[in-house]
Amino acid sequence: MNEELEKMLLFCIEKGYPAEGKMIDATRLIFEERVKMNCFYCGKYNLCWKCPPKIPAVDYQKMLSEFDHAAFLYIKRGLAGNDYETVRNDSSVQLHRTLLECEKWLWEHGYATALSFIGGSCKLCKNGCTPDRCANPYMARSSVEALGINVLKSAEQFGLRIHFPPKDYMMRIGLLLW
């Protein structure tokens, strides 16, 4: 594990946002058009300010290759005896906040262009996005999937196995770049 990633994760644990991390090569991420099509069929399509089609028309594969470092951050939450939707929502928000803490740590350590992408759609606003604009523009993040990245295949090639559909636990995975 990269020394900076290790320090960031310890910082996050101290702040109450535990996660695990795995350094990756961003140029090996697997981009697929069918992943973007899944966004089109999502109920949040054109409603969430950080989801398609409201995200910028950027060549994400090229953009990600411009970063020197990349890591998958992930958390696992048990499903046994827990309501699936609660675990889904809470794990998403926890990962989101952890990624934001890592971005802050990176910014404070000289990485002005650090960036993160969350697992699944943004859930910072309890009642969803406002119709006019994003209510949390500095904190809201787009999902890894919105970029067209096949998270299951990409994670697996770096030794992270995500079971889908989840049975015993839910694994949330985000992408951190610096």
N, C-alpha and C positions, 0 to 999 in steps of 0.2 A: 504494500500500500504506500502511496505517495505520502511523504512527511507532512505536506500542507493539508492533505485530506485528513490525515490522522488528527492533526491539531484542530481542524474545523469540527470534526465529529466530537472531539472532547469538549470543545467550546459549546456545541449544541446540547450535549448531555448536561453540562453545567447549567444551561438555560432551561432545561426541562424538555428538550426536543431530541430524544435519542433516535438514532438511525444507524444503519450500517452503510458502508460504501465500498465501491469497487472501481478502481481506475480502468478506463477503457480507451480504445482508439476510436475517436469520433468518425474517422474515415471508413471504419468497418461497420458502421450502423447500416441497417437494411431499410431502405426506403421502398415503399410500394404504393402504387396508385390506389389499390383496393382498400388500404387503410384510410386514405382520405375519403373514399366513398362511404365507409362506415360512419364518418362524421356527418355526412349528408343525411343518413338515416337516423341519426341521434335526435332525440326530442329537444335538445338544446341548440340544434342547428339554427343559425341566424337569430338566436335569442341571447346567447352569451357573448359578451364583448371580447373574450379571449379565445373564442372558438371560430372555426370557419362559418361563414365566409368573411367574418369581420377581422381576421388576422391579416397582416401585410402579405402582399404577393412577393415573397422573397424566395430566392433559390436556397432553401434551407440546407440542402446537402452541401452546397458550396460554403454557406455561412459557417456551418459547424466545423468544416475543415480548416477554417481560419484560426481556431482556438488552439493553443499549445497543450492544454490539459482538459481532460473530460473524465467524468465519473458518473456512474449510476449510484444514486442514493436510494435506499429502500427501507421499508419497515414491514414487519409481519404482525398481523393481529389475528388472534384465534376467533373462530366462528362458533365453537361449541357453546351452547347456552346463551348466545348473543343474537340479537336481531341483526340480520344481514344488512339492512339499509343503514342502521346506526353505525355498524362497523365500517361499512363502505364510506359513509360521510366522514366519520371521525378520523379514520386513517388517512383519508385524502387531505383533510385540513391539517392534520399533524405533519404529514410529509411536506405540504405546502409551506408551513411555517418554518420547518427545519431548513428547507431550501433557501428561504428568505434570510434566515440567520447565517447560512453559509455564504450567501451573496454579500451580506454585510461584513462578515469576517474577511472575505477576499478583498472587498473595497478598502477596508481599513489596512490591508497588507499590500496595497499597491496594484491591485488588479481592477482598474476602473471599468473594464468592459465585461466583467463577470456576469454570467447570465444563467438562468435556470428555467426548466420546463417541468411542469408537474405531471403526476400520473392521473389521468382522467380530467374531467372538466373542473374549472374553478368553482369552489363552493364557499368562498369567503362570505358572501352575502346570504344570510339565512333564507331570504325570500326570493333569491335569484337576482339576476341583473335588472337594473332599472332600464326603462325603454330608451331613455335619451343618451346615456353615456355610462361608462364604467364607474361605479361608486368608489372603487379602490384602485385607481390607475397605477399607483406606485407599488402596490402589493400584489395585484392580480397577475397571474401568469397563464400562458397557454400550455396546453398539454403536449406531451411528447408525441402522442398519436396525431394531433392536429398538424404536425409537421410532415406527416406521412411515414413515420418510422414504425416499422413492425417491431413492437417492444418485445413480444414473445421470442421471436427469432433472434433479435439483436442481443437480448440479455443472455439467451442460451449460449451463444458463441463466446461469451465472457464468463461462463460457468454459473450463471444465475438461472435457475429453472423456475418458471412461473407456471403453476398448475391452473388451467382454465377449463371449465369453470372452477372456481375455488370450492374446496370441500371442507378441510379442517381449519384452514387459515386463509386470510387474504393478504396478498403481498402487493404493496403499493410501491411503484418505482418511478423515480424522477431523474432528470438529467441536469447535471451541473457542469458548466464550462467556464474555463478561465485561461 
